[in-house]
Amino acid sequence: MSFWLAGMRITAARLNVYKSIVKDTTAGRTTTSTTYGNLSGGAFSTSVLVPASGVVSVTIRATGRNSTANGLTSYLAVGSVSGTVFSPSDPEAMVIASIANNRPDMLRDMISGLSPGETLTVTTQHRVNTASTATYDFRQILLEGQP
């Protein structure tokens, strides 16, 4: 199936941009916030061009710990045309539950109804459920345009 719409110009910027993967291997990034936001060190995000289907899969991986409470990881997805299409959500977040040693976790989601050709940017967002410190040693975002 083609990722092109009738009348779209073929440009270098539109070739091979339907998949993006980024990794953050900096150990010790933290949050003490009870509302979703960035970890210490700033925003962690990546972008992808939305294919003709208007569907992008999102995979978030994180390895972290919080010995006294839960650390929650979700994401914010913003389209250059569609605006905010997903906001951080506890029911859909991955939870690193009160554990002193690192634990890996992953969430996968599909975002549909996007405008073909727009840029979708996904940023990880983290929080704790009570006063505590969540620490992350690895994060990864994978975005894949779907046919």
C-alpha positions as CSV (number, residue, x, y, z in Angstrom):
1,M,0.0,0.0,0.0
2,S,1.3,3.4,-0.9
3,F,2.0,6.1,1.7
4,W,1.4,8.8,-1.0
5,L,-1.8,10.7,-1.7
6,A,-2.7,11.9,-5.2
7,G,-1.0,15.2,-5.9
8,M,1.6,14.9,-3.1
9,R,5.1,16.0,-4.2
10,I,7.9,13.5,-3.8
11,T,10.5,15.2,-1.8
12,A,13.5,13.9,0.2
13,A,11.8,15.0,3.4
14,R,9.0,12.6,2.7
15,L,11.1,9.5,2.0
16,N,11.8,7.0,4.8
17,V,10.4,9.1,7.6
18,Y,7.5,6.9,8.6
19,K,9.5,5.3,11.4
20,S,11.5,6.9,14.1
21,I,13.3,5.4,17.2
22,V,15.2,7.3,19.9
23,K,16.8,6.0,23.1
24,D,17.8,7.8,26.2
25,T,20.5,5.8,28.1
26,T,21.4,8.4,30.6
27,A,21.0,6.8,34.0
28,G,19.5,8.6,37.0
29,R,16.9,10.8,35.4
30,T,14.2,11.6,38.0
31,T,10.9,13.1,38.8
32,T,9.2,14.1,42.1
33,S,6.1,15.6,40.4
34,T,2.6,14.2,41.0
35,T,1.5,15.7,37.7
36,Y,2.8,14.5,34.3
37,G,5.9,16.2,33.0
38,N,9.4,15.8,31.8
39,L,12.1,14.0,33.8
40,S,15.2,15.9,35.0
41,G,17.3,16.6,31.9
42,G,14.3,18.0,29.9
43,A,12.0,16.7,27.2
44,F,12.5,13.3,25.5
45,S,10.6,13.1,22.2
46,T,10.7,12.1,18.5
47,S,8.7,12.9,15.4
48,V,7.4,11.0,12.4
49,L,5.6,12.0,9.2
50,V,2.0,10.6,9.2
51,P,1.3,8.2,6.3
52,A,-1.7,8.2,4.0
53,S,-3.6,5.8,6.4
54,G,-3.5,8.5,9.1
55,V,-2.4,5.8,11.6
56,V,0.8,5.7,13.7
57,S,1.8,3.1,16.3
58,V,3.5,4.4,19.4
59,T,5.8,2.1,21.6
60,I,7.3,3.5,24.8
61,R,9.8,1.5,26.8
62,A,11.2,2.6,30.2
63,T,13.3,1.1,32.9
64,G,13.0,2.6,36.3
65,R,12.4,2.3,40.0
66,N,10.7,4.0,43.0
67,S,11.1,2.2,46.3
68,T,8.4,4.1,48.2
69,A,5.6,4.7,45.6
70,N,4.6,4.2,42.0
71,G,6.2,5.8,39.0
72,L,3.9,6.3,36.0
73,T,4.9,6.8,32.4
74,S,2.6,8.0,29.6
75,Y,3.0,10.3,26.6
76,L,1.8,13.4,24.9
77,A,1.2,13.2,21.2
78,V,0.8,16.4,19.1
79,G,0.2,16.6,15.4
80,S,1.3,19.7,13.4
81,V,-2.2,19.9,11.9
82,S,-4.4,17.9,14.3
83,G,-3.0,19.5,17.5
84,T,-3.0,17.4,20.7
85,V,-4.2,13.9,19.9
86,F,-3.3,12.1,23.1
87,S,-2.6,13.4,26.6
88,P,-1.0,11.5,29.5
89,S,-3.5,9.2,31.1
90,D,-3.2,7.1,34.2
91,P,-5.5,4.3,33.0
92,E,-3.3,3.9,29.9
93,A,0.1,4.5,31.6
94,M,2.7,2.0,32.5
95,V,3.3,1.7,36.2
96,I,6.5,0.9,37.9
97,A,5.1,-0.2,41.3
98,S,7.0,0.4,44.5
99,I,10.2,-1.4,43.6
100,A,13.7,-0.7,44.7
101,N,15.4,-2.3,41.7
102,N,15.1,-1.3,38.1
103,R,12.1,-2.9,36.3
104,P,11.6,-2.6,32.5
105,D,8.1,-1.9,31.1
106,M,6.5,-1.1,27.8
107,L,3.3,0.3,26.4
108,R,2.0,0.2,22.9
109,D,-0.8,2.3,21.4
110,M,-2.2,3.2,18.0
111,I,-3.2,6.7,17.1
112,S,-5.7,7.0,14.2
113,G,-7.5,9.9,12.5
114,L,-4.4,11.9,11.9
115,S,-3.9,14.1,8.9
116,P,-1.8,12.4,6.2
117,G,1.5,14.3,5.7
118,E,1.4,16.1,9.0
119,T,4.2,15.7,11.6
120,L,3.4,13.8,14.8
121,T,5.6,14.4,17.8
122,V,5.5,12.2,20.8
123,T,7.0,13.2,24.2
124,T,7.3,10.9,27.2
125,Q,5.7,12.2,30.4
126,H,6.3,10.9,33.9
127,R,4.9,11.3,37.4
128,V,4.7,9.7,40.8
129,N,1.5,8.9,42.6
130,T,2.6,10.2,46.0
131,A,5.5,12.3,47.4
132,S,8.5,10.3,46.3
133,T,11.2,10.1,43.7
134,A,11.0,7.9,40.6
135,T,14.3,7.2,38.8
136,Y,14.7,6.1,35.2
137,D,17.8,4.7,33.7
138,F,16.6,3.9,30.2
139,R,13.8,5.2,27.9
140,Q,12.9,4.5,24.3
141,I,10.2,5.8,21.9
142,L,9.4,4.0,18.6
143,L,6.9,5.6,16.2
144,E,5.8,3.6,13.1
145,G,3.5,4.8,10.4
146,Q,1.0,2.1,9.5
147,P,-0.2,1.2,6.0
